[in-house]
Amino acid sequence: MSQAPSQLSSTRVLVVDDDPIVLASVCELLESFGGECLSADSIASCEEAIAAHDVDVVLLDASLPDGSGVDHVRHIREIAPHACVIIMTGHATLHAAVKAMRSGASDFLTKPVVDRELLQSIDRALTQRRLEGKAPAPRADNTAALDRVLGSDARMLRIREMVESVAPTKATVLMTGESGVGKSMIARAIHEHSPRSDEPFIELACGSIPETLLESELFGHVKGAFTGAHTDKMGRFLAANNGTIFLDEINSASPAMQLKLLRVLQEKKFEPVGSSETIEVDVRVVLATNQPLDTLVEAGQFRQDLYYRINVVGIEIPPLRDRRQDIATMARAFLERQCEELGKQIIGFDEDALDAICRYNYPGNVRELENVVARAAVLTSRQRLSMEDLPETLQASAPAAPQVSSAAPTHDQPLATAWAQQSLEMSLAQTEAAILRAALDANGWNRTQTADALRINRATLYKKMKQLGINEPVERKAG
């Protein structure tokens, strides 16, 4: 059984084909996943159905008794501007695919259509329709999500200003920053604030695609171009025509791929794999890297001419640990959104939980913070998120401040030794080790009692003891 697209339920699909077997089989497939299916066998009956019903997707045969489906894509988009049009054909050619996409089709499928490919195509088309701004609510969500990523840090406010300034232009944008800092969200914001906002926004993480397949993903291929190329395939650049393409992890592109990218950026032209036909596109390009490209250029791992070509407007996004004043605000915003999605009433964070959230370094940046809050919101049964709801990595970041003695420290009995020239990290580790040893001594090295006194769980105590090399004194074991 093919996996259903997440959006197919309650979606109204108009299937247009003069083959009754195709109509019956496609409608049966879509209805089995909760979709509402209408059928037509000609261009005329297709237009009648669109006039009588508000359809979400039109699956249109390329060859119909009263005309070419490809030739009628533009007209169908005019009379049903909110509908996605997907072309189906038994005689696929690259020329027809290009024509269909330029007319406004969302995808181009070759018969016999595989169930999984059809379902995925519908899901992509519906997602693209939302991203194009045809539905107002998701656009507001995108703006709110951008607010959560940016925060109030001065550098992030400057990035907002840059987004607003560069979005209306055609300038190529290069973003730098660690994984998870929000590069994808900012690329989306550039698109949404541009004159291309009603056109496609296509995203591709270059590092997630094997090098041998990346060229095909970007530029498409023709049938027989390589082993496994059973049909023509449209690439991401053509899918993004008149819109925006976001290429993440551009630093992972091979030298050969860098050269091809340089050409399409300069000339807006390319040839699909295995084809001699040149395709011209109008695409706004936004790129991102999680490694400094200037360093890669110096090392000979990234083309200098491509670097200068893409580094027109540079946006550097700082890691979350360098703007800690935003963490609490962002965590509350993420929690509010989770409560809406889960239908829960969680009024906030306990003080020690919020303190631990703000102290953590977040190697995964904004994405990790959002996941931490989402996990805690799903698992908790409390009205406030507490330390117990947080992952152990965050619990370990909380300050340990046990009261092992009622007497205040004196100059003769310092908690830790005098500071020597060393890193802050090492100094903090020594202080933490001294606190743990004092707490263990005060509780007779009973781990459970010590963990309770420190307000951490026992697993965290054991983990910290191991990290800091704290072992029970030999004389105690002997006793």
C-alpha positions, 0 to 999 in steps of 0.5 A: 500500500502506498503511503498517503500524502499528509494533506490528501484527506478532504482534498477535492481532486478532479481527474481528467482522462478519456480512459475510463480505466485510468479514471476509475483506478486513480479515483479509487486510489485517492478516495481510499486515502480520504480524498474527494474525487471528481472525474471528466473525460474532456477539456469541456467537461473539465471546465464544466466541473471546475465551474461547478466545484471548488477543486484543489488539484486537477490531474490532467491528461496531456492528450484529450479528444477535444484538445491538448491538456498541456495547451489548456494548463494556462486557461485552467489556472486562470479559471481555477487560480487556487488549483494545482495542475498536474499533467499525466501523459503516456508520451513524455517529452522534455519539450512538453514538460517544459511547456507545461511547467511554464504554463503553470503546471505543478508537475509532469508525470509519465503513464503508467503513473506509479501510485507512490509517485502520484501521491507524492506529487499531489502532496508536493503540489499542495505544499507548494500552493500554501508556500506560494501564498494562495492560503493566507493562514500559512503565510502568517505562520511563516512570519510568526516562525521568522519572528521566533528565529530572529528574536530581539538580538541586535544582530538578528534585528539587523538581519530582519532589516537586510531581509526587507531590503534585499527581498524586492531585488533579484540579488543572489543571497548567501547565508552563513551559519551553523546548522539549525540557526534558521537559514531555511526560514530566512530564505523563505522570508526573502521569497515571501517578501519578494515580487515572486511570492506567488511563484514556487519556492523550491528548497534543496539541501545539497549535502543530502543528495549523493553527488551522482544524483545531485545534477539530476535533482537540480537540472533534471534528466531525460529517459535513458540518460543513465541506468534507472532513468526510466522516464524524463525527470524535471529538475528543481531549477525548472520547478522553481521557474519564475520563483525562488530556489534555496540551495542549502549546504552549497559547500558540499557541491563537487567541483564539477557541480560548482562549474554547472551552478556557475553557468546557470547563475550567470546565464540562467540556462542549463541542459538536463542530464542526457539532453542537448536541449538548452532550457532557460529559466528565470530563478532567484537564487538563495544559498546557504553554507555551514562552513566558511566558503572563503576558507574553502576557497583558500584551500582550493575546495571551492571555486573562487569565481563561483564564490564571488558570483554568489556572495553578492549579499551576505547574511551571517547568522550567529549561533543561538549560544551567542544570543542567549537573551533570546532563548527564554523568549523563543522557548515561550513562543515555541511552547505556546505553539506546541500548546495550540497544536497539542490542545494542552494548557501549559502556562509556562516553565518552572524557574529552574527549568527555564534557567537550565534551558537558557544555560544550555549551549545548543549545538543544534541551535534554534532547531534543537531548542524547538525540539526540546520544548516540543518533547517536553510539551508532549511528555509532560502532565504538569501545568508548568514544564519542570526540570524532569520534563527536560532531556538529561543534557539540559538537566546537566546544564543547570547550576548545582547550588546545594546547601551542604552546611548552614555556615557561610563560607569563610576565607579560611574555608573556600569552596574552591582553590584560588584561580590559576591561569586557565579557561573559564570552562575548566574553572567552572568544572573545578567549581562544580566538582568541588560542589559535588564532592561537598554534597556527597560528603554531606550525604555520606556518599549516598547517591540518591540523597545527594541527587535529591539535595542537588535537585537533579536525578540520580542518572545525571549525578552519576554522569557528572561524577564520571565526567568530572572523575569523582570517585568515592574515597578508598577509605570509605569503601574499606569502611 
